[in-house]
Every structure is written in structure tokens, then in C-alpha cells.
């Protein structure tokens, strides 16, 4: 939340950060993706119109696939909740 809050405080519309700890620290990709993406979705619920773009940079195709899969899971869950 701190990075996104700092961006909003400085009137930034875009933030970007790496897929943290998935490189040198070898943190499990799916856990890292779930933490990062769930945090962003929670932040988005509070600050719906404050950020236009959020970029997560992945070091390779394998990490990208995991982050992308987790992201689509969150999107599909969100869509299901809206329809209720």
C-alpha cells in the first residue's frame, strides 16, 4: 500500500514495481503474485479512481505466466462478486 499511497499523494497516475523477491530471494512465484495482486486489489477498492495504471515487471516468462494467471483469477472472482 505504501508505494501506491505515495504515488497518489504526489498526484501520480501510474506506478510500476518489480515482482518482488521472485529473483535473487527465490520467493515462490504464486505466493508473491497473490500477495502483490491481492494488495493492489484491496487498495483499488479504497482508491478506485486515483491510479490509472499499475505495472508489475516480471523477470522472465515463467514469472509473468504465474502473475498473469493470478491476476485473471482475481478478475474473474471480482466479476462474479459484482453479478451477485
C-alpha positions as CSV (number, residue, x, y, z in Angstrom):
1,X,0.0,0.0,0.0
2,X,2.8,2.4,0.8
3,X,4.0,2.7,-2.8
4,X,0.5,3.3,-4.2
5,X,-0.3,5.8,-1.4
6,X,2.9,7.7,-2.1
7,X,2.0,7.8,-5.8
8,X,-1.4,9.2,-5.0
9,X,0.0,11.8,-2.6
10,X,2.2,13.0,-5.4
11,X,-0.6,13.1,-8.0
12,X,0.9,10.2,-10.0
13,X,-1.5,8.2,-12.1
14,X,0.9,5.3,-12.8
15,X,3.0,3.1,-10.6
16,X,5.4,0.3,-11.5
17,X,7.3,-2.2,-9.4
18,X,9.1,-5.5,-9.9
19,X,7.7,-8.9,-9.0
20,X,9.4,-8.5,-5.6
21,X,11.5,-11.3,-4.1
22,X,11.0,-13.6,-7.1
23,X,14.5,-13.1,-8.4
24,X,17.5,-13.3,-6.0
25,X,15.5,-14.3,-3.0
26,X,13.7,-17.1,-4.9
27,X,10.3,-16.5,-3.2
28,X,7.7,-18.8,-4.6
29,X,6.1,-17.1,-7.6
30,X,2.5,-17.9,-6.8
31,X,2.8,-16.7,-3.2
32,X,4.5,-13.4,-4.4
33,X,1.8,-13.0,-7.1
34,X,-1.1,-13.5,-4.6
35,X,0.4,-11.0,-2.1
36,X,1.1,-8.3,-4.7
37,X,-2.1,-8.6,-6.6
38,X,-4.4,-9.0,-3.6
39,X,-2.8,-5.9,-2.1
40,X,-3.4,-4.0,-5.3
41,X,-7.0,-5.1,-5.5
42,X,-7.6,-4.1,-1.8
43,X,-6.0,-0.7,-2.5
44,X,-8.1,-0.3,-5.6
45,X,-11.3,-0.9,-3.6
46,X,-10.5,2.2,-1.5
47,X,-8.9,4.4,-4.1
48,X,-10.9,3.4,-7.2
49,X,-10.2,6.4,-9.4
50,X,-6.8,7.5,-8.1
51,X,-4.5,5.3,-10.2
52,X,-4.9,4.8,-13.9
53,X,-2.2,2.2,-14.4
54,X,-0.2,-0.3,-12.3
55,X,2.6,-2.2,-13.9
56,X,4.3,-5.2,-12.3
57,X,7.6,-6.1,-14.0
58,X,8.4,-9.8,-14.2
59,X,11.9,-11.0,-14.8
60,X,11.1,-13.8,-17.2
61,X,8.2,-15.6,-19.0
62,X,7.7,-18.1,-16.2
63,X,7.1,-15.4,-13.6
64,X,4.9,-13.5,-16.0
65,X,2.7,-16.5,-16.6
66,X,2.2,-17.0,-12.8
67,X,1.4,-13.4,-12.2
68,X,-0.9,-13.2,-15.2
69,X,-2.7,-16.4,-14.1
70,X,-3.2,-15.0,-10.6
71,X,-4.4,-11.7,-12.0
72,X,-7.0,-13.3,-14.1
73,X,-8.2,-15.3,-11.1
74,X,-8.7,-12.1,-9.3
75,X,-10.5,-10.5,-12.2
76,X,-12.9,-13.5,-12.6
77,X,-13.6,-13.5,-8.8
78,X,-14.3,-9.8,-8.9
79,X,-16.7,-10.2,-11.8
80,X,-18.5,-13.0,-10.0
81,X,-18.9,-10.8,-6.9
82,X,-20.3,-7.9,-9.0
83,X,-23.0,-10.1,-10.5
84,X,-24.4,-11.1,-7.1
